[in-house]
């Protein structure tokens, strides 16, 4: 992809326009989520408005917790939308929702285990050498 010099953005301006850190933009370039930009005669990266849109898309996907692998798939579909179906996009979103629900279940189990451990400690001024939480963690169990 070539970029016209007129209206080209530096990486700093791209960062400002997308609220995406410069280091993150460089990383996306390195892993191929965004194409290497044209360079100015002085060697500065020159990004286009389509790069703003692409980085914005990636950023929104990351905010929703999509993996880089799924973002790559979504970008592929978006880049050639006429050759793909809504079902493909919905399938990726549904799969992501299932992953999130599984993480929520795992976090709920973790919260329950921590609550069980914490219920055995009064939080008083007794030395920590007699702490039931530390004892439970040492045993690997959730209850004493």
NORCOR-V583805 format. One record per residue. N is the residue number from 1. SS is DSSP state (H for helix, E for strand, - for the rest). OMEGA is omega in whole degrees, -180 to 180 (* if undefined). NEAR is the number of other C-alpha atoms within 8 Angstrom. Layout:
# NORCOR-V583805
n:N ss:SS omega:OMEGA near:NEAR
n:N ss:SS omega:OMEGA near:NEAR
This chain:
# NORCOR-V583805
n:1 ss:- omega:179 near:4
n:2 ss:- omega:-178 near:5
n:3 ss:- omega:175 near:10
n:4 ss:- omega:180 near:7
n:5 ss:- omega:-179 near:7
n:6 ss:- omega:178 near:4
n:7 ss:- omega:180 near:6
n:8 ss:- omega:-179 near:11
n:9 ss:E omega:172 near:12
n:10 ss:- omega:179 near:10
n:11 ss:H omega:178 near:11
n:12 ss:H omega:179 near:8
n:13 ss:H omega:177 near:8
n:14 ss:H omega:178 near:13
n:15 ss:H omega:179 near:12
n:16 ss:H omega:-176 near:8
n:17 ss:H omega:-176 near:8
n:18 ss:H omega:-174 near:10
n:19 ss:- omega:180 near:6
n:20 ss:- omega:-176 near:12
n:21 ss:- omega:179 near:7
n:22 ss:H omega:-179 near:9
n:23 ss:H omega:180 near:6
n:24 ss:H omega:178 near:8
n:25 ss:H omega:178 near:12
n:26 ss:H omega:179 near:8
n:27 ss:H omega:178 near:8
n:28 ss:H omega:176 near:10
n:29 ss:H omega:-178 near:11
n:30 ss:H omega:-178 near:7
n:31 ss:- omega:173 near:7
n:32 ss:- omega:177 near:8
n:33 ss:- omega:171 near:8
n:34 ss:- omega:-178 near:10
n:35 ss:- omega:175 near:7
n:36 ss:- omega:-178 near:6
n:37 ss:- omega:172 near:10
n:38 ss:E omega:179 near:9
n:39 ss:E omega:175 near:9
n:40 ss:- omega:176 near:9
n:41 ss:- omega:179 near:5
n:42 ss:- omega:177 near:5
n:43 ss:- omega:180 near:6
n:44 ss:- omega:175 near:8
n:45 ss:E omega:178 near:11
n:46 ss:E omega:-177 near:14
n:47 ss:E omega:-179 near:14
n:48 ss:- omega:177 near:11
n:49 ss:H omega:177 near:8
n:50 ss:H omega:175 near:6
n:51 ss:H omega:177 near:10
n:52 ss:H omega:-180 near:12
n:53 ss:H omega:-177 near:8
n:54 ss:H omega:179 near:9
n:55 ss:H omega:176 near:12
n:56 ss:H omega:178 near:9
n:57 ss:H omega:180 near:8
n:58 ss:H omega:-179 near:9
n:59 ss:H omega:179 near:10
n:60 ss:H omega:177 near:8
n:61 ss:H omega:179 near:10
n:62 ss:H omega:178 near:11
n:63 ss:H omega:178 near:7
n:64 ss:- omega:174 near:6
n:65 ss:- omega:179 near:6
n:66 ss:- omega:175 near:10
n:67 ss:- omega:177 near:7
n:68 ss:H omega:178 near:7
n:69 ss:H omega:180 near:6
n:70 ss:H omega:178 near:9
n:71 ss:H omega:177 near:12
n:72 ss:H omega:178 near:9
n:73 ss:H omega:179 near:8
n:74 ss:H omega:177 near:10
n:75 ss:H omega:178 near:8
n:76 ss:H omega:179 near:8
n:77 ss:H omega:-179 near:11
n:78 ss:H omega:-179 near:7
n:79 ss:H omega:179 near:6
n:80 ss:- omega:-172 near:8
n:81 ss:H omega:180 near:8
n:82 ss:H omega:-179 near:5
n:83 ss:H omega:-178 near:6
n:84 ss:- omega:-178 near:8
n:85 ss:- omega:174 near:8
n:86 ss:H omega:-180 near:6
n:87 ss:H omega:178 near:6
n:88 ss:H omega:179 near:8
n:89 ss:H omega:-180 near:10
n:90 ss:H omega:178 near:8
n:91 ss:H omega:177 near:8
n:92 ss:H omega:180 near:10
n:93 ss:H omega:179 near:8
n:94 ss:H omega:178 near:8
n:95 ss:H omega:179 near:8
n:96 ss:H omega:178 near:9
n:97 ss:H omega:179 near:8
n:98 ss:H omega:178 near:8
n:99 ss:H omega:179 near:8
n:100 ss:H omega:179 near:8
n:101 ss:H omega:178 near:8
n:102 ss:H omega:178 near:8
n:103 ss:H omega:178 near:8
n:104 ss:H omega:178 near:8
n:105 ss:H omega:179 near:8
n:106 ss:H omega:180 near:8
n:107 ss:H omega:178 near:8
n:108 ss:H omega:177 near:8
n:109 ss:H omega:178 near:8
n:110 ss:H omega:179 near:8
n:111 ss:H omega:179 near:8
n:112 ss:H omega:180 near:8
n:113 ss:H omega:179 near:9
n:114 ss:H omega:178 near:9
n:115 ss:H omega:180 near:8
n:116 ss:H omega:178 near:10
n:117 ss:H omega:-176 near:14
n:118 ss:H omega:-179 near:8
n:119 ss:- omega:-177 near:7
n:120 ss:- omega:-179 near:10
n:121 ss:- omega:179 near:10
n:122 ss:- omega:179 near:5
n:123 ss:- omega:-177 near:4
n:124 ss:- omega:-176 near:5
n:125 ss:- omega:178 near:4
n:126 ss:- omega:-180 near:6
n:127 ss:- omega:-179 near:6
n:128 ss:H omega:177 near:6
n:129 ss:H omega:179 near:4
n:130 ss:H omega:-175 near:7
n:131 ss:- omega:180 near:10
n:132 ss:H omega:177 near:10
n:133 ss:H omega:179 near:10
n:134 ss:H omega:178 near:8
n:135 ss:H omega:-180 near:10
n:136 ss:H omega:179 near:13
n:137 ss:H omega:179 near:9
n:138 ss:H omega:179 near:7
n:139 ss:H omega:-177 near:6
n:140 ss:- omega:-180 near:6
n:141 ss:- omega:180 near:8
n:142 ss:- omega:-177 near:10
n:143 ss:- omega:176 near:7
n:144 ss:- omega:* near:8
